[in-house]
């Protein structure tokens, strides 16, 4: 994706369900469910967390250090270096692109050193162990 390419239209819904084996079943908008590894599922869960909104209604940026710390807690706990996080973000973008989603849904704000999933939710984010 070229740096000056227009950003994608934000998603309006994401549902993440973690299975007993740790993998994640994910739906974006009205997509069919697709599978992510436990680490990629956890990363998407962190980036899509609706803890705060920006002025245009999209979810707030998460500082890179916050994402690294959050990845070291809970599901698929794994402390990550900045390089390892960069590689994980790259893998998630590639996976989304292979599934037909715009890889730019995973956004990196270089000057803020922050990440987010481009999401302008129309209702609360669903995350849990129950089925989709």
N, CA, C and O atoms as a GROMACS GRO file, in nm:
protein
  528
    1UNK      N    1   0.085  -0.117   0.000
    1UNK     CA    2   0.000   0.000   0.000
    1UNK      C    3   0.090   0.124   0.000
    1UNK      O    4   0.169   0.141   0.093
    2UNK      N    5   0.080   0.209  -0.102
    2UNK     CA    6   0.161   0.330  -0.106
    2UNK      C    7   0.128   0.422   0.010
    2UNK      O    8   0.014   0.426   0.057
    3UNK      N    9   0.228   0.495   0.057
    3UNK     CA   10   0.208   0.584   0.173
    3UNK      C   11   0.106   0.693   0.148
    3UNK      O   12   0.037   0.735   0.241
    4UNK      N   13   0.093   0.740   0.024
    4UNK     CA   14  -0.002   0.847  -0.003
    4UNK      C   15  -0.133   0.795  -0.062
    4UNK      O   16  -0.210   0.873  -0.119
    5UNK      N   17  -0.159   0.666  -0.049
    5UNK     CA   18  -0.287   0.610  -0.092
    5UNK      C   19  -0.396   0.658   0.003
    5UNK      O   20  -0.370   0.677   0.122
    6UNK      N   21  -0.518   0.677  -0.048
    6UNK     CA   22  -0.626   0.721   0.041
    6UNK      C   23  -0.654   0.614   0.147
    6UNK      O   24  -0.647   0.495   0.119
    7UNK      N   25  -0.687   0.658   0.268
    7UNK     CA   26  -0.718   0.560   0.373
    7UNK      C   27  -0.848   0.488   0.340
    7UNK      O   28  -0.934   0.541   0.271
    8UNK      N   29  -0.862   0.367   0.392
    8UNK     CA   30  -0.986   0.293   0.367
    8UNK      C   31  -1.101   0.352   0.447
    8UNK      O   32  -1.080   0.422   0.547
    9UNK      N   33  -1.220   0.324   0.403
    9UNK     CA   34  -1.338   0.360   0.483
    9UNK      C   35  -1.333   0.276   0.609
    9UNK      O   36  -1.311   0.155   0.601
   10UNK      N   37  -1.353   0.337   0.727
   10UNK     CA   38  -1.347   0.257   0.850
   10UNK      C   39  -1.454   0.148   0.853
   10UNK      O   40  -1.564   0.164   0.799
   11UNK      N   41  -1.421   0.039   0.918
   11UNK     CA   42  -1.521  -0.066   0.943
   11UNK      C   43  -1.622  -0.011   1.043
   11UNK      O   44  -1.592   0.085   1.114
   12UNK      N   45  -1.740  -0.069   1.049
   12UNK     CA   46  -1.839  -0.025   1.146
   12UNK      C   47  -1.868  -0.132   1.251
   12UNK      O   48  -1.940  -0.105   1.348
   13UNK      N   49  -1.815  -0.251   1.234
   13UNK     CA   50  -1.837  -0.356   1.333
   13UNK      C   51  -1.726  -0.460   1.325
   13UNK      O   52  -1.677  -0.491   1.217
   14UNK      N   53  -1.688  -0.511   1.439
   14UNK     CA   54  -1.594  -0.623   1.445
   14UNK      C   55  -1.638  -0.711   1.562
   14UNK      O   56  -1.670  -0.662   1.670
   15UNK      N   57  -1.638  -0.841   1.539
   15UNK     CA   58  -1.669  -0.938   1.644
   15UNK      C   59  -1.555  -1.039   1.650
   15UNK      O   60  -1.517  -1.097   1.548
   16UNK      N   61  -1.501  -1.058   1.768
   16UNK     CA   62  -1.389  -1.150   1.789
   16UNK      C   63  -1.428  -1.251   1.895
   16UNK      O   64  -1.465  -1.213   2.006
   17UNK      N   65  -1.422  -1.377   1.860
   17UNK     CA   66  -1.452  -1.484   1.955
   17UNK      C   67  -1.331  -1.574   1.965
   17UNK      O   68  -1.283  -1.627   1.865
   18UNK      N   69  -1.281  -1.591   2.087
   18UNK     CA   70  -1.165  -1.678   2.107
   18UNK      C   71  -1.213  -1.818   2.138
   18UNK      O   72  -1.302  -1.839   2.220
   19UNK      N   73  -1.152  -1.914   2.071
   19UNK     CA   74  -1.187  -2.055   2.088
   19UNK      C   75  -1.103  -2.118   2.198
   19UNK      O   76  -1.009  -2.056   2.248
   20UNK      N   77  -1.136  -2.240   2.235
   20UNK     CA   78  -1.064  -2.310   2.342
   20UNK      C   79  -0.917  -2.331   2.308
   20UNK      O   80  -0.833  -2.335   2.398
   21UNK      N   81  -0.884  -2.344   2.179
   21UNK     CA   82  -0.744  -2.364   2.140
   21UNK      C   83  -0.667  -2.232   2.132
   21UNK      O   84  -0.548  -2.233   2.100
   22UNK      N   85  -0.733  -2.120   2.161
   22UNK     CA   86  -0.669  -1.990   2.161
   22UNK      C   87  -0.684  -1.913   2.032
   22UNK      O   88  -0.664  -1.791   2.030
   23UNK      N   89  -0.720  -1.980   1.923
   23UNK     CA   90  -0.738  -1.910   1.797
   23UNK      C   91  -0.862  -1.821   1.806
   23UNK      O   92  -0.944  -1.835   1.896
   24UNK      N   93  -0.872  -1.730   1.711
   24UNK     CA   94  -0.983  -1.634   1.712
   24UNK      C   95  -1.067  -1.649   1.587
   24UNK      O   96  -1.014  -1.666   1.477
   25UNK      N   97  -1.197  -1.643   1.604
   25UNK     CA   98  -1.290  -1.636   1.492
   25UNK      C   99  -1.336  -1.491   1.485
   25UNK      O  100  -1.382  -1.435   1.584
   26UNK      N  101  -1.323  -1.430   1.367
   26UNK     CA  102  -1.344  -1.287   1.352
   26UNK      C  103  -1.444  -1.259   1.241
   26UNK      O  104  -1.448  -1.328   1.139
   27UNK      N  105  -1.525  -1.158   1.263
   27UNK     CA  106  -1.612  -1.104   1.158
   27UNK      C  107  -1.592  -0.953   1.154
   27UNK      O  108  -1.590  -0.888   1.259
   28UNK      N  109  -1.576  -0.899   1.036
   28UNK     CA  110  -1.567  -0.755   1.017
   28UNK      C  111  -1.688  -0.715   0.932
   28UNK      O  112  -1.709  -0.768   0.824
   29UNK      N  113  -1.765  -0.620   0.984
   29UNK     CA  114  -1.891  -0.580   0.922
   29UNK      C  115  -1.977  -0.705   0.903
   29UNK      O  116  -2.004  -0.776   1.001
   30UNK      N  117  -2.020  -0.735   0.782
   30UNK     CA  118  -2.104  -0.853   0.758
   30UNK      C  119  -2.027  -0.968   0.694
   30UNK      O  120  -2.086  -1.053   0.629
   31UNK      N  121  -1.894  -0.971   0.713
   31UNK     CA  122  -1.813  -1.075   0.649
   31UNK      C  123  -1.846  -1.213   0.706
   31UNK      O  124  -1.904  -1.226   0.814
   32UNK      N  125  -1.808  -1.313   0.631
   32UNK     CA  126  -1.811  -1.448   0.684
   32UNK      C  127  -1.705  -1.457   0.794
   32UNK      O  128  -1.603  -1.387   0.786
   33UNK      N  129  -1.725  -1.540   0.895
   33UNK     CA  130  -1.621  -1.554   0.997
   33UNK      C  131  -1.492  -1.607   0.935
   33UNK      O  132  -1.494  -1.689   0.844
   34UNK      N  133  -1.380  -1.559   0.986
   34UNK     CA  134  -1.250  -1.609   0.943
   34UNK      C  135  -1.164  -1.630   1.066
   34UNK      O  136  -1.188  -1.572   1.172
   35UNK      N  137  -1.061  -1.713   1.049
   35UNK     CA  138  -0.976  -1.751   1.162
   35UNK      C  139  -0.848  -1.669   1.166
   35UNK      O  140  -0.790  -1.636   1.062
   36UNK      N  141  -0.805  -1.638   1.287
   36UNK     CA  142  -0.675  -1.576   1.311
   36UNK      C  143  -0.604  -1.658   1.419
   36UNK      O  144  -0.669  -1.720   1.503
   37UNK      N  145  -0.472  -1.657   1.416
   37UNK     CA  146  -0.397  -1.720   1.525
   37UNK      C  147  -0.425  -1.646   1.654
   37UNK      O  148  -0.481  -1.536   1.653
   38UNK      N  149  -0.388  -1.706   1.765
   38UNK     CA  150  -0.413  -1.641   1.894
   38UNK      C  151  -0.345  -1.504   1.902
   38UNK      O  152  -0.405  -1.409   1.952
   39UNK      N  153  -0.221  -1.493   1.854
   39UNK     CA  154  -0.150  -1.365   1.861
   39UNK      C  155  -0.215  -1.260   1.771
   39UNK      O  156  -0.233  -1.145   1.812
   40UNK      N  157  -0.250  -1.299   1.648
   40UNK     CA  158  -0.312  -1.202   1.558
   40UNK      C  159  -0.450  -1.162   1.610
   40UNK      O  160  -0.490  -1.046   1.600
   41UNK      N  161  -0.522  -1.258   1.666
   41UNK     CA  162  -0.653  -1.227   1.724
   41UNK      C  163  -0.641  -1.132   1.842
   41UNK      O  164  -0.720  -1.038   1.855
   42UNK      N  165  -0.543  -1.155   1.927
   42UNK     CA  166  -0.521  -1.067   2.042
   42UNK      C  167  -0.482  -0.927   1.996
   42UNK      O  168  -0.530  -0.828   2.051
   43UNK      N  169  -0.394  -0.919   1.894
   43UNK     CA  170  -0.355  -0.788   1.843
   43UNK      C  171  -0.476  -0.713   1.788
   43UNK      O  172  -0.494  -0.595   1.818
   44UNK      N  173  -0.559  -0.780   1.709
   44UNK     CA  174  -0.678  -0.714   1.656
   44UNK      C  175  -0.771  -0.671   1.769
   44UNK      O  176  -0.828  -0.562   1.764
   45UNK      N  177  -0.786  -0.754   1.870
   45UNK     CA  178  -0.871  -0.720   1.984
   45UNK      C  179  -0.822  -0.592   2.052
   45UNK      O  180  -0.902  -0.505   2.086
   46UNK      N  181  -0.692  -0.579   2.071
   46UNK     CA  182  -0.634  -0.460   2.134
   46UNK      C  183  -0.654  -0.338   2.045
   46UNK      O  184  -0.698  -0.232   2.093
   47UNK      N  185  -0.623  -0.352   1.916
   47UNK     CA  186  -0.633  -0.237   1.826
   47UNK      C  187  -0.777  -0.191   1.803
   47UNK      O  188  -0.800  -0.074   1.775
   48UNK      N  189  -0.872  -0.283   1.815
   48UNK     CA  190  -1.013  -0.249   1.791
   48UNK      C  191  -1.087  -0.213   1.919
   48UNK      O  192  -1.206  -0.183   1.914
   49UNK      N  193  -1.019  -0.215   2.034
   49UNK     CA  194  -1.086  -0.184   2.161
   49UNK      C  195  -1.141  -0.042   2.158
   49UNK      O  196  -1.072   0.053   2.120
   50UNK      N  197  -1.265  -0.030   2.197
   50UNK     CA  198  -1.336   0.098   2.191
   50UNK      C  199  -1.330   0.168   2.326
   50UNK      O  200  -1.432   0.190   2.391
   51UNK      N  201  -1.208   0.204   2.368
   51UNK     CA  202  -1.191   0.268   2.497
   51UNK      C  203  -1.217   0.418   2.490
   51UNK      O  204  -1.248   0.481   2.590
   52UNK      N  205  -1.204   0.474   2.372
   52UNK     CA  206  -1.220   0.618   2.352
   52UNK      C  207  -1.245   0.642   2.204
   52UNK      O  208  -1.206   0.560   2.121
   53UNK      N  209  -1.308   0.754   2.171
   53UNK     CA  210  -1.335   0.787   2.031
   53UNK      C  211  -1.267   0.919   1.994
   53UNK      O  212  -1.246   1.005   2.080
   54UNK      N  213  -1.235   0.933   1.867
   54UNK     CA  214  -1.182   1.059   1.817
   54UNK      C  215  -1.299   1.147   1.776
   54UNK      O  216  -1.415   1.105   1.785
   55UNK      N  217  -1.271   1.268   1.731
   55UNK     CA  218  -1.376   1.362   1.693
   55UNK      C  219  -1.465   1.313   1.581
   55UNK      O  220  -1.583   1.350   1.576
   56UNK      N  221  -1.413   1.230   1.491
   56UNK     CA  222  -1.495   1.180   1.380
   56UNK      C  223  -1.565   1.047   1.412
   56UNK      O  224  -1.626   0.987   1.324
   57UNK      N  225  -1.555   1.003   1.536
   57UNK     CA  226  -1.626   0.881   1.577
   57UNK      C  227  -1.546   0.753   1.564
   57UNK      O  228  -1.594   0.647   1.605
   58UNK      N  229  -1.425   0.760   1.507
   58UNK     CA  230  -1.343   0.640   1.500
   58UNK      C  231  -1.278   0.616   1.636
   58UNK      O  232  -1.266   0.707   1.717
   59UNK      N  233  -1.238   0.493   1.659
   59UNK     CA  234  -1.177   0.461   1.787
   59UNK      C  235  -1.040   0.529   1.798
   59UNK      O  236  -0.976   0.559   1.697
   60UNK      N  237  -0.998   0.551   1.920
   60UNK     CA  238  -0.875   0.625   1.946
   60UNK      C  239  -0.751   0.542   1.915
   60UNK      O  240  -0.755   0.419   1.909
   61UNK      N  241  -0.642   0.614   1.895
   61UNK     CA  242  -0.511   0.552   1.873
   61UNK      C  243  -0.462   0.490   2.003
   61UNK      O  244  -0.488   0.542   2.111
   62UNK      N  245  -0.390   0.378   1.991
   62UNK     CA  246  -0.327   0.313   2.107
   62UNK      C  247  -0.176   0.330   2.093
   62UNK      O  248  -0.120   0.289   1.991
   63UNK      N  249  -0.110   0.389   2.193
   63UNK     CA  250   0.036   0.402   2.185
   63UNK      C  251   0.103   0.266   2.167
   63UNK      O  252   0.058   0.166   2.224
   64UNK      N  253   0.209   0.263   2.089
   64UNK     CA  254   0.282   0.139   2.062
   64UNK      C  255   0.322   0.070   2.193
   64UNK      O  256   0.307  -0.051   2.205
   65UNK      N  257   0.371   0.146   2.290
   65UNK     CA  258   0.412   0.085   2.417
   65UNK      C  259   0.294   0.022   2.489
   65UNK      O  260   0.309  -0.084   2.551
   66UNK      N  261   0.175   0.084   2.481
   66UNK     CA  262   0.055   0.026   2.540
   66UNK      C  263   0.022  -0.107   2.472
   66UNK      O  264  -0.010  -0.205   2.539
   67UNK      N  265   0.030  -0.110   2.340
   67UNK     CA  266   0.000  -0.233   2.264
   67UNK      C  267   0.098  -0.343   2.304
   67UNK      O  268   0.058  -0.457   2.325
   68UNK      N  269   0.225  -0.308   2.312
   68UNK     CA  270   0.326  -0.407   2.352
   68UNK      C  271   0.297  -0.462   2.491
   68UNK      O  272   0.308  -0.583   2.513
   69UNK      N  273   0.261  -0.376   2.586
   69UNK     CA  274   0.229  -0.421   2.722
   69UNK      C  275   0.102  -0.506   2.723
   69UNK      O  276   0.097  -0.608   2.792
   70UNK      N  277   0.002  -0.466   2.648
   70UNK     CA  278  -0.124  -0.541   2.643
   70UNK      C  279  -0.103  -0.679   2.581
   70UNK      O  280  -0.168  -0.776   2.621
   71UNK      N  281  -0.012  -0.690   2.485
   71UNK     CA  282   0.018  -0.820   2.425
   71UNK      C  283   0.085  -0.913   2.525
   71UNK      O  284   0.079  -1.035   2.510
   72UNK      N  285   0.149  -0.857   2.628
   72UNK     CA  286   0.218  -0.939   2.728
   72UNK      C  287   0.123  -0.986   2.838
   72UNK      O  288   0.165  -1.056   2.929
   73UNK      N  289  -0.005  -0.947   2.830
   73UNK     CA  290  -0.105  -0.986   2.930
   73UNK      C  291  -0.212  -1.074   2.866
   73UNK      O  292  -0.228  -1.074   2.744
   74UNK      N  293  -0.282  -1.147   2.948
   74UNK     CA  294  -0.401  -1.219   2.904
   74UNK      C  295  -0.376  -1.324   2.798
   74UNK      O  296  -0.274  -1.394   2.800
   75UNK      N  297  -0.471  -1.333   2.703
   75UNK     CA  298  -0.466  -1.433   2.596
   75UNK      C  299  -0.338  -1.419   2.515
   75UNK      O  300  -0.293  -1.308   2.488
   76UNK      N  301  -0.282  -1.530   2.478
   76UNK     CA  302  -0.163  -1.534   2.391
   76UNK      C  303  -0.054  -1.442   2.444
   76UNK      O  304   0.016  -1.377   2.367
   77UNK      N  305  -0.040  -1.438   2.578
   77UNK     CA  306   0.057  -1.348   2.641
   77UNK      C  307   0.196  -1.369   2.584
   77UNK      O  308   0.249  -1.480   2.580
   78UNK      N  309   0.254  -1.259   2.540
   78UNK     CA  310   0.386  -1.265   2.480
   78UNK      C  311   0.445  -1.125   2.479
   78UNK      O  312   0.396  -1.038   2.407
   79UNK      N  313   0.551  -1.101   2.559
   79UNK     CA  314   0.614  -0.969   2.552
   79UNK      C  315   0.675  -0.949   2.413
   79UNK      O  316   0.739  -1.038   2.359
   80UNK      N  317   0.654  -0.831   2.358
   80UNK     CA  318   0.700  -0.805   2.222
   80UNK      C  319   0.796  -0.687   2.218
   80UNK      O  320   0.773  -0.585   2.283
   81UNK      N  321   0.903  -0.702   2.141
   81UNK     CA  322   0.988  -0.588   2.111
   81UNK      C  323   0.913  -0.503   2.007
   81UNK      O  324   0.814  -0.548   1.951
   82UNK      N  325   0.962  -0.382   1.983
   82UNK     CA  326   0.899  -0.298   1.881
   82UNK      C  327   0.908  -0.366   1.744
   82UNK      O  328   0.814  -0.360   1.665
   83UNK      N  329   1.020  -0.431   1.717
   83UNK     CA  330   1.037  -0.501   1.589
   83UNK      C  331   0.937  -0.617   1.578
   83UNK      O  332   0.875  -0.636   1.473
   84UNK      N  333   0.922  -0.694   1.685
   84UNK     CA  334   0.828  -0.807   1.683
   84UNK      C  335   0.685  -0.758   1.662
   84UNK      O  336   0.608  -0.820   1.590
   85UNK      N  337   0.650  -0.645   1.726
   85UNK     CA  338   0.516  -0.589   1.706
   85UNK      C  339   0.499  -0.545   1.561
   85UNK      O  340   0.395  -0.570   1.501
   86UNK      N  341   0.600  -0.481   1.505
   86UNK     CA  342   0.595  -0.439   1.365
   86UNK      C  343   0.570  -0.560   1.274
   86UNK      O  344   0.488  -0.552   1.182
   87UNK      N  345   0.639  -0.671   1.299
   87UNK     CA  346   0.621  -0.791   1.219
   87UNK      C  347   0.480  -0.848   1.235
   87UNK      O  348   0.421  -0.894   1.138
   88UNK      N  349   0.427  -0.845   1.357
   88UNK     CA  350   0.292  -0.895   1.382
   88UNK      C  351   0.188  -0.809   1.310
   88UNK      O  352   0.092  -0.861   1.254
   89UNK      N  353   0.207  -0.677   1.312
   89UNK     CA  354   0.118  -0.586   1.239
   89UNK      C  355   0.124  -0.618   1.090
   89UNK      O  356   0.020  -0.624   1.024
   90UNK      N  357   0.242  -0.639   1.038
   90UNK     CA  358   0.259  -0.674   0.896
   90UNK      C  359   0.184  -0.804   0.864
   90UNK      O  360   0.116  -0.812   0.762
   91UNK      N  361   0.198  -0.906   0.949
   91UNK     CA  362   0.128  -1.033   0.927
   91UNK      C  363  -0.024  -1.014   0.929
   91UNK      O  364  -0.095  -1.074   0.848
   92UNK      N  365  -0.073  -0.931   1.022
   92UNK     CA  366  -0.218  -0.907   1.029
   92UNK      C  367  -0.266  -0.835   0.903
   92UNK      O  368  -0.370  -0.871   0.848
   93UNK      N  369  -0.193  -0.735   0.858
   93UNK     CA  370  -0.230  -0.665   0.734
   93UNK      C  371  -0.233  -0.761   0.615
   93UNK      O  372  -0.327  -0.758   0.535
   94UNK      N  373  -0.132  -0.846   0.604
   94UNK     CA  374  -0.127  -0.943   0.493
   94UNK      C  375  -0.246  -1.039   0.500
   94UNK      O  376  -0.307  -1.069   0.397
   95UNK      N  377  -0.278  -1.086   0.617
   95UNK     CA  378  -0.391  -1.178   0.634
   95UNK      C  379  -0.521  -1.110   0.594
   95UNK      O  380  -0.602  -1.168   0.522
   96UNK      N  381  -0.542  -0.986   0.639
   96UNK     CA  382  -0.664  -0.914   0.603
   96UNK      C  383  -0.671  -0.892   0.452
   96UNK      O  384  -0.777  -0.907   0.392
   97UNK      N  385  -0.558  -0.857   0.390
   97UNK     CA  386  -0.556  -0.836   0.245
   97UNK      C  387  -0.591  -0.964   0.170
   97UNK      O  388  -0.665  -0.960   0.072
   98UNK      N  389  -0.537  -1.078   0.216
   98UNK     CA  390  -0.569  -1.207   0.151
   98UNK      C  391  -0.718  -1.239   0.161
   98UNK      O  392  -0.772  -1.309   0.076
   99UNK      N  393  -0.783  -1.187   0.264
   99UNK     CA  394  -0.925  -1.212   0.283
   99UNK      C  395  -1.013  -1.109   0.213
   99UNK      O  396  -1.136  -1.115   0.221
  100UNK      N  397  -0.950  -1.013   0.145
  100UNK     CA  398  -1.026  -0.914   0.070
  100UNK      C  399  -1.050  -0.782   0.142
  100UNK      O  400  -1.121  -0.696   0.091
  101UNK      N  401  -0.994  -0.766   0.260
  101UNK     CA  402  -1.006  -0.640   0.334
  101UNK      C  403  -0.890  -0.549   0.298
  101UNK      O  404  -0.783  -0.595   0.256
  102UNK      N  405  -0.910  -0.421   0.314
  102UNK     CA  406  -0.803  -0.324   0.288
  102UNK      C  407  -0.700  -0.336   0.400
  102UNK      O  408  -0.736  -0.324   0.517
  103UNK      N  409  -0.572  -0.359   0.368
  103UNK     CA  410  -0.472  -0.372   0.473
  103UNK      C  411  -0.455  -0.245   0.555
  103UNK      O  412  -0.405  -0.249   0.667
  104UNK      N  413  -0.499  -0.132   0.499
  104UNK     CA  414  -0.491  -0.005   0.570
  104UNK      C  415  -0.591   0.007   0.684
  104UNK      O  416  -0.593   0.109   0.754
  105UNK      N  417  -0.674  -0.096   0.704
  105UNK     CA  418  -0.760  -0.096   0.824
  105UNK      C  419  -0.675  -0.102   0.951
  105UNK      O  420  -0.718  -0.056   1.057
  106UNK      N  421  -0.554  -0.158   0.939
  106UNK     CA  422  -0.459  -0.155   1.051
  106UNK      C  423  -0.374  -0.031   1.027
  106UNK      O  424  -0.291  -0.028   0.936
  107UNK      N  425  -0.393   0.070   1.110
  107UNK     CA  426  -0.331   0.199   1.088
  107UNK      C  427  -0.218   0.226   1.187
  107UNK      O  428  -0.225   0.188   1.304
  108UNK      N  429  -0.113   0.293   1.136
  108UNK     CA  430   0.002   0.331   1.218
  108UNK      C  431   0.022   0.481   1.202
  108UNK      O  432   0.042   0.529   1.090
  109UNK      N  433   0.015   0.554   1.311
  109UNK     CA  434   0.039   0.698   1.311
  109UNK      C  435   0.182   0.718   1.357
  109UNK      O  436   0.212   0.712   1.476
  110UNK      N  437   0.270   0.742   1.261
  110UNK     CA  438   0.414   0.747   1.291
  110UNK      C  439   0.451   0.856   1.391
  110UNK      O  440   0.527   0.830   1.485
  111UNK      N  441   0.399   0.977   1.374
  111UNK     CA  442   0.439   1.084   1.466
  111UNK      C  443   0.386   1.062   1.607
  111UNK      O  444   0.449   1.103   1.704
  112UNK      N  445   0.271   0.998   1.620
  112UNK     CA  446   0.216   0.966   1.754
  112UNK      C  447   0.272   0.836   1.808
  112UNK      O  448   0.254   0.805   1.926
  113UNK      N  449   0.341   0.758   1.723
  113UNK     CA  450   0.386   0.624   1.761
  113UNK      C  451   0.269   0.546   1.820
  113UNK      O  452   0.274   0.497   1.933
  114UNK      N  453   0.163   0.534   1.739
  114UNK     CA  454   0.040   0.471   1.784
  114UNK      C  455  -0.022   0.389   1.671
  114UNK      O  456   0.004   0.412   1.553
  115UNK      N  457  -0.104   0.293   1.711
  115UNK     CA  458  -0.172   0.202   1.619
  115UNK      C  459  -0.322   0.202   1.648
  115UNK      O  460  -0.364   0.239   1.758
  116UNK      N  461  -0.399   0.160   1.550
  116UNK     CA  462  -0.542   0.135   1.572
  116UNK      C  463  -0.597   0.055   1.456
  116UNK      O  464  -0.536   0.046   1.349
  117UNK      N  465  -0.714  -0.003   1.478
  117UNK     CA  466  -0.793  -0.064   1.373
  117UNK      C  467  -0.891   0.044   1.330
  117UNK      O  468  -0.959   0.101   1.414
  118UNK      N  469  -0.901   0.072   1.200
  118UNK     CA  470  -0.991   0.177   1.150
  118UNK      C  471  -1.135   0.132   1.171
  118UNK      O  472  -1.190   0.055   1.092
  119UNK      N  473  -1.193   0.180   1.277
  119UNK     CA  474  -1.326   0.136   1.317
  119UNK      C  475  -1.408   0.255   1.364
  119UNK      O  476  -1.365   0.331   1.452
  120UNK      N  477  -1.524   0.271   1.306
  120UNK     CA  478  -1.620   0.371   1.350
  120UNK      C  479  -1.746   0.292   1.388
  120UNK      O  480  -1.838   0.277   1.307
  121UNK      N  481  -1.748   0.242   1.511
  121UNK     CA  482  -1.854   0.147   1.549
  121UNK      C  483  -1.993   0.208   1.547
  121UNK      O  484  -2.015   0.323   1.588
  122UNK      N  485  -2.086   0.130   1.499
  122UNK     CA  486  -2.226   0.170   1.506
  122UNK      C  487  -2.293   0.108   1.628
  122UNK      O  488  -2.405   0.145   1.664
  123UNK      N  489  -2.224   0.016   1.692
  123UNK     CA  490  -2.270  -0.044   1.817
  123UNK      C  491  -2.148  -0.100   1.888
  123UNK      O  492  -2.040  -0.104   1.830
  124UNK      N  493  -2.162  -0.144   2.015
  124UNK     CA  494  -2.044  -0.188   2.091
  124UNK      C  495  -1.969  -0.302   2.024
  124UNK      O  496  -2.027  -0.383   1.952
  125UNK      N  497  -1.840  -0.306   2.050
  125UNK     CA  498  -1.755  -0.412   1.998
  125UNK      C  499  -1.783  -0.539   2.075
  125UNK      O  500  -1.789  -0.537   2.198
  126UNK      N  501  -1.800  -0.649   2.005
  126UNK     CA  502  -1.829  -0.777   2.066
  126UNK      C  503  -1.700  -0.856   2.078
  126UNK      O  504  -1.629  -0.874   1.979
  127UNK      N  505  -1.668  -0.903   2.196
  127UNK     CA  506  -1.550  -0.985   2.218
  127UNK      C  507  -1.584  -1.082   2.329
  127UNK      O  508  -1.644  -1.044   2.430
  128UNK      N  509  -1.546  -1.206   2.312
  128UNK     CA  510  -1.576  -1.304   2.415
  128UNK      C  511  -1.556  -1.443   2.367
  128UNK      O  512  -1.500  -1.465   2.259
  129UNK      N  513  -1.600  -1.540   2.447
  129UNK     CA  514  -1.582  -1.681   2.413
  129UNK      C  515  -1.709  -1.741   2.352
  129UNK      O  516  -1.707  -1.855   2.305
  130UNK      N  517  -1.818  -1.667   2.351
  130UNK     CA  518  -1.939  -1.722   2.293
  130UNK      C  519  -1.930  -1.723   2.141
  130UNK      O  520  -1.846  -1.653   2.084
  131UNK      N  521  -2.012  -1.799   2.077
  131UNK     CA  522  -2.009  -1.812   1.931
  131UNK      C  523  -2.055  -1.685   1.862
  131UNK      O  524  -2.121  -1.601   1.922
  132UNK      N  525  -2.018  -1.673   1.737
  132UNK     CA  526  -2.057  -1.555   1.660
  132UNK      C  527  -2.199  -1.569   1.613
  132UNK      O  528  -2.250  -1.480   1.546
   0.00000   0.00000   0.00000
